[in-house]
Amino acid sequence: MTNYKKSLLTLLAVAGIFTACSDDDDANNTVTEQTLYDKLGGTTMVTDPNDPNKMIEQGRLSYRSVVDSTIVLIVSDVIAEEEGNLGAHFAPILAEVSAGNETNVAVLSDNLTDFFSANTGGGETNTYNGLNMVEAHDPEQNPRMGVKADNGDYDKFVSYVGQAAALNGVTDPEIINEVVEVLESLRAPIVQDPQ
């Protein structure tokens, strides 16, 4: 991981510590805490840019946009044969796409969007019914996963998500910090190759 990316993650972690501290210890101050899903637009219905005849929750659209941009960034690096790309991890899905079958890329996008929407406050309208994180990232249990991830691979994935968030206008440090916290909470079950 480059020094820039390490510095960015450190800065985000420090920002999280400062934003978590509060000078206001007034027990009578009852402020309803917004979920990350709410901060990304919540349940406000908007036109789905992928299908103008349908409506979608803005929070879900925000996640889907970042997920899809993350997938594009990963594939772009694989095609360009960038050093440290995640091609080995997505080899089964990329082989399907090369054969003309894009179904599982859409399934991957839907599953990730469902997962993040359901687990960050998306409420009853967003559910996740996919594999748990250990099963999903273990090639022996999930034939669509090429190899197990190590910490370097996961750091690379987190950097893709950060780039994708910025591409989609998610630049608020508070939201970015929360996204990093969510991603870091998933590191242990996803990183199964402890190199």
N, C-alpha and C positions, 0 to 999 in steps of 0.2 A: 504494500500500500504506500502510496506516495506520501511525503511529508505534508503536502497540502491536505490530503484526505484525512490523515491522522489529526492534523490541526483542526480541521473542520469538525470532526467527531468530538475532539476534546472541547472545542468551543461550545458545541451544542450541549455537551454534558455539563459544562460549567454553567451555561445559561439555564439549564434545567434546575441546577441547585439553587441559583439565585431566584428563579421564578417560583420555586417551591416554597421559599421563605416568605414570610409575611410579617409586616410590622403591626398588623391589625389583629390583636388577639381578642377582640370583642366577641363574646359568645352570643350576643344578641344579633349579630350581623349574619343574616341568613341569605346568602347568595346561592342561587341554584347553579351548580357546576355544570357547564355544558360538556357533553361528550365530544370526543374527537369527531365522530360522525356529524354531530351538530355543527361543529366548527367548519366542517367541509361542505356545509350547505344543508345538512339534515334532511328532513322529509319534505321540504319544499319541492313541489312538482314542477319540472321544466320539460321542454320538448327534447326528446332524445335525438341528438345530432346524427346518430346512425340510422334512425327511422323516424322521420318527422311526423309520422302518423301516430306515434306513441309518446307517452309521458314517462319520465323516470325521476326518481328522487335525486335531488342535487348532490346529496352525500354519496349516493351510490355512483352517480355519474363521475364525481370527482375521483373516487377510487378506481373505477373502470378506466378512466383516462390515464391515470398514473400507472396502473397495471399494464395497459396496452403499450404505453410509451416505454416502460421497463422492458417488455418483451422485444420491442423493436430495437432498443439499444443493445440488448444481449445478442440478438440475431445479427445486427450490423457488425458487432465485434467478431462474431464467429465467421461471418462471410469475409471480413477483412483480415482474418487470421491474426487478430491482435493478440499480443502476448497476454497470457492469463485469462483468455476468454473462457466462458462457461459452456462451450460446445459439448464437452464430454458429458456434462450433466443432462443436457437436453438432447443428446444424440438420438434417442428413439423417436422423439417428436419431430426433430429436424429431418430424420430419414423419411418419416411419413409425409412431411411437407414437400420434400424433394420428389416424392412419388406422386404428388398432386393431391394429397389428402390433408386439408387444413382443419379438419374437424377437431382434432385434439388440441390445437392451438386455441381454438375458440373455447373448448372445455377448460383448458388451463386458465384462460382469462376469466371465464365465469366463476370457476372455483376460487381463484384468488380474490376476485371482487366480492363473492359471497362471504369468504372467510373474514376479510377485513371489515366489511360492512357489518356483519353479524357480531363480531367481537369488539367493536369499538363504539357501540351504542346505536346500531341501526335498527333496533327494535324488532317488533313482530314481523315486519315486512321483509326482513333480511335474515335468512337462515343459511347455515352451512351444513351440508350433509356428506362432505367428502371424507377422505382418510384423515386420521390424526396426523400431526406433524412428523412423528417418528416413522409411521408407515409410509407416508407420502414421500419421504426423502430417503428411504431405504430401497435400493434397487432389487433386493431379494423379495420385498413385499409389494413393490410398485414397478411394473415393467416399463413404465414411461420415464423412469429416472435412470440415467445412464451410470453414474458413479456416486459414491458418497461424498459429501462436502466436508472440507476442512475449514478452519477459521479464515484463511486467506480467501477462499471461495466465497464465504459468507460476507466478508468485508467488501469484496467486489460487488456482490449482489446489493448490499446496502448502498454502495456508491451509485449503482445504476438507479436505484429507487430515488436517491437524492437528486440525480440529474433529471429523472422523469418528473419529479415533483416540480422542480424549477421550470421545466418546459411547459408545465400545465398551470403555471402561475401560483403555485403553493410556495410562498416565500416567507410567510409569517414565522419568525423564530419560535414562537410558542407552539405552533402547529408542527413545525419541523422537529422540535424537541420531542413532542408526543409521538410522532411517527418513529423516531429513532428509539424511543423507549419501547414501543410495541415490537419493533424489529429485534431489539436486543433481548426482549423477553422470550423470543422464539429461537434464539441462538442454540441453546442446549439441546432441544429435540431435533433441530435440523442439522447441526454439525455433528456428524457421526464418524468422521475420520479425524482423530485428534492431533494430526501432524502439527 
